[in-house]
Amino acid sequence: MATDRLRTLLSCMLLTSSPDRASAAKTSTQYDCDVAIAGGGIVGVTLARALQASGLRVGIVEAQVPDAAIARDRSYAVSVLSSRILDGLGVWKTVFPRVGAFSRIHLSDADAPGAVEFELRDLGTDYLGFAGPHGALLSALQAAVADADSITWFCPATVADAAIDAQGATLTLNAPDENNRREVRARLLVAADGARSRVRASAGVRTRGWKYGQSCITTTFAHAAPANDTAFERFWPTGPMGVLPLPGNRCQVVWTNPHARAQELQATDANTFTTALERYTGGLLGRIELLSDRLVFPVQLLQSDRYVQPRLALVGDAAHCCHPVGGQGLNLGIRDAVAIAEVLTAAHHRGEDIGSLRVLQRYDRWRRWENVAILGLTDMLNRTFSNEWLPAVAVRRSGLWAMRRVPPVRRFSLSLMTGLLGRQPEVAHVTARA
Ligand SMILES: Cc1cc2nc3c(=O)[nH]c(=O)nc-3n(C[C@H](O)[C@H](O)[C@H](O)COP(=O)(O)OP(=O)(O)OC[C@H]3O[C@@H](n4cnc5c(N)ncnc54)[C@H](O)[C@@H]3O)c2cc1C
């Protein structure tokens, strides 16, 4: 129902079918708001939702129509902290019936003995994590903001240009319909437009990082072994393989390989692929049957030189990207979104200028080092495990031994992976919002 309302709202934003709206657009081509968000992916809409009760007016610009945006065929490992944040934002109750919840995490060095098994008692939570389909997460967020008077959508529209001055930012929108090409003026611009952020580029923010020479192949499959509540991370010398349990005896695999091998695995026939998958999952899931296309994504590490400057902030993949091992990228983005929302809301209530560097630096200080730590951890995991050099083998086997046998190491690793180690946003501690 709520998604239908959102679709109606978005189609209204096209302005083409309504003469009144079209003439309004001709006379007033500039829309003024407090915060303009470029990019209505999961991170951008999480930010809009987190600002909904702040008293700030929000404009959100998204290139894809809602149906196309939610159709992305991917599931993410959603951390315990992200689930609490989404609960505080009032969307987890809609998402939860569609996720796979796991209460065990199994880490192993390929097929070598000595796998680490994390269990619920290690963390004292109801679950250790979740596997959430992109469509379930994004549609629940879209529906949650659909009726918000304080949020205006521009969709489908792309940010063609972002000009930043001392008082604010002006976005020039490009849209399929000429009547919908307008300017959005905001006191603060937040780039949530993904890894190839146009806003970041037009603001001249440089990035550092590297490509891994690896690609991830992702697909969903059914398995013969009984429904499991275990997430696997199996580290092969060719690259890590993450397997996330979905409802109904299904799993999603995120399998890292050198580029050429990933392309081969994508192109090979389904039988050869499932045989390889059965072997690399160690037979733990029994016979496997493919349920979706195999998609391939090159992987990279990227860190923006700065997350903030006067009138501009970067969140999610626009600010940083990490290797998919451990399923951290989106979880970091969700934390960025609620962190900046908390900073902006507090500043607004104190009467501060939300676009000032002084205010934005609070977000930078909160998020930068935690993101750097996770980028470093995922890079280190990928390098030490995608490797047959003996010292690297010794280091990783000792690491796994410590996670198995040394309780503080075990708790530390699990808390880090589930997001519970860093500073927690207030929204993660509130009772679910309506
Ligand atoms: C193979 C793989 C597996 C992964 N698995 C996990 C996992 O298990 N767990 C996890 O936490 N993370 C995972 N990640 C990382 C995760 O996919 C990203 O971190 C996350 O999708 C980033 O979200 P975002 O909203 O910042 O960016 P995006 O999802 O890229 O969204 C950006 C949005 O901005 C819009 N946009 C772009 N340019 C413009 C423009 N100029 N104007 C208007 N709109 C624009 C786009 O249409 C899009 O909707 C994985 C990544 C890969 C590659």
The ligand as an SDF file (V2000), in Angstrom:
LIG
                    3D

 53 58  0  0  0  0  0  0  0  0999 V2000
   29.4690   -8.2000   -4.9380 C   0  0  0  0  0  0  0  0  0  0  0  0
   29.1650   -7.2800   -3.8040 C   0  0  0  0  0  0  0  0  0  0  0  0
   28.5800   -7.7890   -2.6490 C   0  0  0  0  0  0  0  0  0  0  0  0
   28.3150   -6.9500   -1.5750 C   0  0  0  0  0  0  0  0  0  0  0  0
   27.7780   -7.4720   -0.4440 N   0  0  0  0  0  0  0  0  0  0  0  0
   27.5670   -6.6730    0.6260 C   0  0  0  0  0  0  0  0  0  0  0  0
   27.0320   -7.2060    1.8390 C   0  0  0  0  0  0  0  0  0  0  0  0
   26.7930   -8.3960    1.9630 O   0  0  0  0  0  0  0  0  0  0  0  0
   26.8290   -6.3500    2.8900 N   0  0  0  0  0  0  0  0  0  0  0  0
   27.1290   -5.0260    2.7960 C   0  0  0  0  0  0  0  0  0  0  0  0
   26.9540   -4.3060    3.7860 O   0  0  0  0  0  0  0  0  0  0  0  0
   27.6200   -4.4900    1.6480 N   0  0  0  0  0  0  0  0  0  0  0  0
   27.8400   -5.2680    0.5670 C   0  0  0  0  0  0  0  0  0  0  0  0
   28.3090   -4.7340   -0.5900 N   0  0  0  0  0  0  0  0  0  0  0  0
   28.5070   -3.2730   -0.6830 C   0  0  0  0  0  0  0  0  0  0  0  0
   27.1720   -2.5720   -1.0290 C   0  0  0  0  0  0  0  0  0  0  0  0
   26.6650   -3.0790   -2.2390 O   0  0  0  0  0  0  0  0  0  0  0  0
   27.3900   -1.0590   -1.1610 C   0  0  0  0  0  0  0  0  0  0  0  0
   28.1850   -0.5920   -0.1050 O   0  0  0  0  0  0  0  0  0  0  0  0
   26.0330   -0.3290   -1.1280 C   0  0  0  0  0  0  0  0  0  0  0  0
   25.1920   -0.7960   -2.1540 O   0  0  0  0  0  0  0  0  0  0  0  0
   26.2440    1.1740   -1.2830 C   0  0  0  0  0  0  0  0  0  0  0  0
   24.9950    1.8200   -1.1770 O   0  0  0  0  0  0  0  0  0  0  0  0
   24.8570    3.3570   -1.6060 P   0  0  0  0  0  0  0  0  0  0  0  0
   23.4100    3.6920   -1.3940 O   0  0  0  0  0  0  0  0  0  0  0  0
   25.9280    4.1760   -0.9710 O   0  0  0  0  0  0  0  0  0  0  0  0
   25.1960    3.3790   -3.1660 O   0  0  0  0  0  0  0  0  0  0  0  0
   24.3610    2.7510   -4.3850 P   0  0  0  0  0  0  0  0  0  0  0  0
   23.6950    1.4820   -3.9890 O   0  0  0  0  0  0  0  0  0  0  0  0
   25.3140    2.7070   -5.5350 O   0  0  0  0  0  0  0  0  0  0  0  0
   23.2120    3.8320   -4.6520 O   0  0  0  0  0  0  0  0  0  0  0  0
   23.4990    5.0600   -5.2770 C   0  0  0  0  0  0  0  0  0  0  0  0
   22.1850    5.6060   -5.8070 C   0  0  0  0  0  0  0  0  0  0  0  0
   22.4340    6.8780   -6.3990 O   0  0  0  0  0  0  0  0  0  0  0  0
   21.8020    6.9580   -7.6660 C   0  0  0  0  0  0  0  0  0  0  0  0
   22.5930    7.8730   -8.4620 N   0  0  0  0  0  0  0  0  0  0  0  0
   23.8530    7.7010   -8.9490 C   0  0  0  0  0  0  0  0  0  0  0  0
   24.2660    8.7830   -9.6020 N   0  0  0  0  0  0  0  0  0  0  0  0
   23.2430    9.6850   -9.5400 C   0  0  0  0  0  0  0  0  0  0  0  0
   23.0600   11.0140  -10.0420 C   0  0  0  0  0  0  0  0  0  0  0  0
   24.0240   11.6600  -10.7290 N   0  0  0  0  0  0  0  0  0  0  0  0
   21.8820   11.6330   -9.8100 N   0  0  0  0  0  0  0  0  0  0  0  0
   20.8780   10.9910   -9.1010 C   0  0  0  0  0  0  0  0  0  0  0  0
   21.0010    9.7480   -8.6070 N   0  0  0  0  0  0  0  0  0  0  0  0
   22.1870    9.1060   -8.8230 C   0  0  0  0  0  0  0  0  0  0  0  0
   21.7720    5.5300   -8.1950 C   0  0  0  0  0  0  0  0  0  0  0  0
   20.7200    5.3300   -9.1220 O   0  0  0  0  0  0  0  0  0  0  0  0
   21.5750    4.7280   -6.8950 C   0  0  0  0  0  0  0  0  0  0  0  0
   20.2070    4.5230   -6.6170 O   0  0  0  0  0  0  0  0  0  0  0  0
   28.6070   -5.5570   -1.6760 C   0  0  0  0  0  0  0  0  0  0  0  0
   29.1670   -5.0500   -2.8390 C   0  0  0  0  0  0  0  0  0  0  0  0
   29.4530   -5.8980   -3.8950 C   0  0  0  0  0  0  0  0  0  0  0  0
   30.0780   -5.3240   -5.1430 C   0  0  0  0  0  0  0  0  0  0  0  0
  1  2  1  0
  2  3  1  0
  2 52  2  0
  3  4  2  0
  4  5  1  0
  4 50  1  0
  5  6  2  0
  6  7  1  0
  6 13  1  0
  7  8  2  0
  7  9  1  0
  9 10  1  0
 10 11  2  0
 10 12  1  0
 12 13  2  0
 13 14  1  0
 14 15  1  0
 14 50  1  0
 15 16  1  0
 16 17  1  0
 16 18  1  0
 18 19  1  0
 18 20  1  0
 20 21  1  0
 20 22  1  0
 22 23  1  0
 23 24  1  0
 24 25  2  0
 24 26  1  0
 24 27  1  0
 27 28  1  0
 28 29  2  0
 28 30  1  0
 28 31  1  0
 31 32  1  0
 32 33  1  0
 33 34  1  0
 33 48  1  0
 34 35  1  0
 35 36  1  0
 35 46  1  0
 36 37  1  0
 36 45  1  0
 37 38  2  0
 38 39  1  0
 39 40  1  0
 39 45  2  0
 40 41  1  0
 40 42  2  0
 42 43  1  0
 43 44  2  0
 44 45  1  0
 46 47  1  0
 46 48  1  0
 48 49  1  0
 50 51  2  0
 51 52  1  0
 52 53  1  0
M  END
$$$$
